[in-house]
Amino acid sequence: MDLLNICLTSTYFQYNGKHYKQLHGTAMGSPVSVVIAEIVMQNIEERALSTCRQTIPLWLRYVDDTFTAVRHDEIDAFHNHLNEQNTDIQFTREVEENGKLPFLDCLVSHNDNSLRTTVYRKPTHTDRLLDESSYNPTSHKATTIRTLTRRAQLVCDSTDSLSDENKYLHRVFTKNNYNNDFIRRNTHRPTTTTETNDTATPTTTATIPYIKGMSENISRILLPFNIRVAHKPITTLRQLLTNVKDKDEPRNRQGTIYKINCSDCQASYIGETGRNLTTRLTEHRRATRKGDETEILSTVRRTRWLAGISRADLAEKILENDRVCGIHFHSEKAAQLWDLLHPDWVPTLHLGHDNRKKSDERKEQQQQERAQRITERRKREREREEQEAMQRKAVKVNEPGEPIRDLYMMNEGETFGETGDQDIKRKPSPSYHHV
């Protein structure tokens, strides 16, 4: 209960650069808000109906919308009774006109002691739907038609009202550039089958950004593997044109990549934090004042720094650079040079220095090592070519009573050497000159 109390009484928000605390109610969008709101409404509902002096023949409620039947001369008394239950929750009322009263998306008609329902639209409603030419997946467009036709079948309780609603929807779909064939194929058709397949393979849902042409192919490829693909738009006009929330200052953001530059050299420190950036920078400054090296450069991070220097061919100056730059950071000079980097960068830790600081001896040594490797590689290539040439010149000869021997085609000046079991000794080939 203590944790729940903290969640309900610690709601803060920012508006026009100022921070406010919510004194009543629950936070909008919080998972616990829906549950708490339902509990509160049930409590008010039970107390109001149990202590009401009027007779209430009908009481229907969905979240905070109620549909009630009350005598005309008792409406004001019952309305006041509801508002007395909680001073922070006040009910508004709407009385039927011409025997009609809207409730949610239904228009309820009162006639001859019976209630009839049809689809209700607010006076501000427009016929603008998801246009057929919009950059959205076809499944979203089909869902638009299927959802509205299904609502008509559920809400309209008579054949005449359903027919009128379907004609209206057809005009709206045509107005939004849907052709008749697409409307017909995606109109909701009620089914009577209630059987379920308990042995069906569970469906996995994958959500990917929508790219026309590519997303459809991905959906078809994953369908045999029982993977359902849900598409989402990459960028919408609402995201580009509206900005209802205050933008946080760079140092007040969470989940950022930040960089520390050394003021005395080219060293830099790049870190990542999921907390408020100002909090993390304060910890760095505190560590520099206390000289706490383990706070700024942990063992793992220091190892990565040294490894980064090694890959940069600065191995012989690792200790010097590490020691010098450590002094710079602990002198709090670097703490004054915080720079926020692009949030999409991969977090790394490195210690980089200007390549011009490399010594001439190191460059010369690298060049010599490179030249030596090239010479050895060429030597191995020549030896391999000579061996392949000798193998191509070998001829297999099978003499009676003798094992198979290798006989080389000889040029002038070449002889066989009788050493061991037919070892072959080759003299250098003579030089030929064109006359």
Residue, then its C-alpha position, 0 to 999 in steps of 0.5 A: m500500500d505504501l508503494l501504491n500511495i507513492c505512485l498515486t501522490s507523486t505525479y509531476f509534469q512540466y508546462n512552459g518550463k515550470h514543474y507542477k505537482q498533481l494534487h488530485g487524480t491519477a496520472m494520465g497514461s499510467p497503468v495503475s490509473v485505469v484500475i484505481a479509476e474503476i475502483v473509485m467509480q464503483n465506490i461512488e456508484e454503490r454509495a449513491l444508489s444505496t442511499c438514493r431516495q428516488t427509484i432508479p429503474l435503469w442504471l448503465r455505466y461504461v467507465d465514467d459514462t452512465f445511462t440512467a432512467v429517472r422521472h422528470d421531476e426527480i432529475d435535479a434531486f438525483h443529479n445533486h445526490l450524485n455530486e454529493q458523493n465526492t466533491d472532486i468528482q462532479f457529474t454532468r447531465e444530458v437529457e433526451e430530446n425528442g425521445k433520443l439520447p446519445f450514449l457512447d457511439c449509440l443513439v438510443s430512441h425511446n418510443d412506445n416503451s421500447l428502446r431502439t439503437t442506431v449509430y451516433r455521430k457527433p455534430t463535429h464529425t467529418d467524413r474524412l477517413l484514411d484515404e485510399s491513396s495514403y502511404n499506409p499498408t493495405s491492411h490498415k485501409a481494409t481494417t477501416i472498412r471492416t471496423l465501420t461495417r462491423r459497428a453498424q451490424l452490432v449497433c443497428d437493431s433493425t433492418d431499416s437502420l442497418s440498410d441506411e447506415n450501410k448506404y451512408l458508409h458506402r458514400v463515405f468510402t467512395k468519398n475517400n477514393y475506395n473502389n466498389d470492389f475493395i469495399r465489397r471484399n472488406t465489408h464485415r460479414p458475421t460468422t456463426t462458427t464458434e468452434t476454436n482450435d485449441t491446438a493451433t500454433p501460437t502466433t508471434t507478432a512482429t512490428i516493423p516500420y512500413i515501407k511500401g513494397m518491402s513490408e508486404n513481401i516480408s509479411r508474405i515470407l513470415l506468414p508460413f512461419n506463423i508470424r504476423v507482421a504489424h506495420k507502423p508508419i515511420t513519420t506522421l504529419r502529426q509528429l511533424l506539425t504538432n508538439v504538445k509537450d515541452k522539450d527538455e534541455p539537453r542536460n535534463r534528458q535521460g538516456t543520452i550519450y555524452k562526451i568529455n574533452c580534455s582541455d590540455c590534450q586531445a583526449s576525450y571520454i564518451g559515456e552513456t547514461g540512462r539517468n538524468l544527464t545533470t545527475r551523471l555530470t554532478e557525479h563526475r564533478r564530485a569524483t574529480r574534486k575527490g580525486d576518485e579515479t575509480e569513479i571516473l575510469s573503472t577497471v573495465r573502462r580503463t582497459r578499453w581505453l588502453a586497448g583503444i590506444s594500442r589499436a591506434d599505434l600508440a602502445e609505447k606511450i600508453l602509460e604516459n598518455d594514461r597518466v598525463c590525461g588522468i591528471h587532466f581529468h582529476s584537475e577538473k579541467a575536463a569537467q568544464l567541457w561537457d559536450l552532448l553528442h548525437p543520441d544515436w551514436v554507439p557508446t564507446l570509450h576512447l582516448g584519441h590523440d593527434n597522429r602528428k605526435k607519433s615519433d619519426e622512429r616509430k614511423e621508420q620502424q613500421q616502414q621497415e617492418r612493412a618492407q620486410r614482410i613484402t620481401e618475404r612474401r615475394k620470396r615465398e611466391r618465387e619458390r612456389e612458382e619454381q616448384e610448380a614449374m619442376q612438377r610440370k616438367a616431370v615425366k613418368v616412365n615405367e621400365p621393365g622390372e623397375p619401379i616408377r621413376d621420375l624423369y625430368m626433361m633436360n635442357e643442355g647443361e643438365t644431368f642426373g645425379e646418382t645419389g641415394d634412390q634416384d635423387i635428382k640434382r639439377k644444375p642451373s639452366p644455361s642462358y640463351h641469347h637471340v642472334 
